[in-house]
């Protein structure tokens, strides 16, 4: 297995940031600044009205964008040819056969 390249590290940071932003950060902010009332809010018909501070679609799109970045990085990794590795020699400490 080779060492991660700059593109790999960038994909890990960007994709992971989107996933963490959509789950942990917005989830924590929603819990902290959301509706603190334990009593469900209802309308005249008795339907429970549940609203979040951040729309669920925004959180889902952020997570999907992070997964898309990871997918694009995986496709890039598979599509690019690996450089030829040098054969091990006695000078590098590996036993030559």
C-alpha positions as CSV (number, residue, x, y, z in Angstrom):
1,X,0.0,0.0,0.0
2,X,1.4,3.4,-1.0
3,X,1.6,6.5,1.1
4,X,-1.4,9.0,0.6
5,X,-0.7,11.6,-2.0
6,X,-1.7,15.3,-1.8
7,X,-4.9,14.5,-3.7
8,X,-5.8,11.7,-1.2
9,X,-5.2,14.0,1.8
10,X,-7.2,16.8,0.2
11,X,-10.1,14.5,-0.5
12,X,-10.0,13.1,3.0
13,X,-10.1,16.6,4.5
14,X,-12.7,18.1,2.2
15,X,-15.0,15.1,2.2
16,X,-14.6,14.5,5.9
17,X,-15.3,18.2,6.6
18,X,-18.6,18.1,4.6
19,X,-19.7,14.9,6.4
20,X,-18.8,16.2,9.8
21,X,-20.4,19.6,9.1
22,X,-23.7,17.9,8.0
23,X,-23.8,15.5,11.0
24,X,-21.9,16.6,14.0
25,X,-21.8,20.4,13.7
26,X,-25.3,21.1,12.4
27,X,-26.7,18.4,14.7
28,X,-25.1,19.9,17.8
29,X,-26.2,23.4,16.8
30,X,-29.7,22.2,16.2
31,X,-29.8,20.6,19.6
32,X,-28.4,23.7,21.3
33,X,-30.4,26.5,19.6
34,X,-33.4,24.5,18.4
35,X,-36.8,24.4,20.1
36,X,-36.2,23.5,23.7
37,X,-39.8,22.7,24.5
38,X,-40.4,19.0,25.3
39,X,-44.1,19.6,24.5
40,X,-44.8,19.0,20.8
41,X,-46.3,21.9,19.0
42,X,-49.6,21.1,17.2
43,X,-51.8,23.0,14.8
44,X,-55.6,23.3,14.9
45,X,-56.0,19.8,13.4
46,X,-53.9,18.2,16.1
47,X,-51.0,17.5,13.8
48,X,-47.6,17.7,15.3
49,X,-45.5,20.4,13.7
50,X,-41.8,19.5,14.0
51,X,-39.4,22.1,12.7
52,X,-35.6,22.0,12.8
53,X,-33.3,24.9,12.9
54,X,-31.5,23.7,9.8
55,X,-33.6,22.1,7.0
56,X,-33.0,18.3,6.7
57,X,-32.3,18.7,3.0
58,X,-29.3,21.0,3.7
59,X,-27.8,18.4,6.1
60,X,-28.5,15.6,3.6
61,X,-26.9,17.6,0.7
62,X,-23.8,18.3,2.8
63,X,-23.3,14.7,3.7
64,X,-24.0,13.6,0.1
65,X,-21.4,16.2,-1.1
66,X,-18.8,14.7,1.3
67,X,-19.6,11.2,0.0
68,X,-19.4,12.4,-3.6
69,X,-15.9,13.9,-2.9
70,X,-14.8,10.6,-1.4
71,X,-16.3,8.7,-4.4
72,X,-14.5,11.1,-6.9
73,X,-11.2,10.5,-5.0
74,X,-11.7,6.7,-5.2
75,X,-12.4,6.9,-8.9
76,X,-9.3,9.1,-9.4
77,X,-7.2,6.6,-7.4
78,X,-8.4,3.7,-9.5
79,X,-8.1,5.5,-12.8
80,X,-4.6,6.8,-12.4
81,X,-1.8,4.3,-13.1
82,X,0.5,3.5,-10.2
83,X,4.2,4.3,-10.7
84,X,6.5,1.4,-11.2
85,X,8.2,0.4,-8.0
86,X,11.9,0.0,-7.9
87,X,13.1,-3.5,-7.2
88,X,14.6,-4.1,-3.8
89,X,18.4,-4.3,-3.6
90,X,20.9,-5.3,-1.0
91,X,21.8,-1.6,-0.6
92,X,18.3,-0.7,0.7
93,X,18.5,-3.4,3.3
94,X,16.2,-5.9,1.6
95,X,17.4,-9.3,0.7
96,X,17.9,-9.8,-3.0
97,X,16.8,-13.1,-4.4
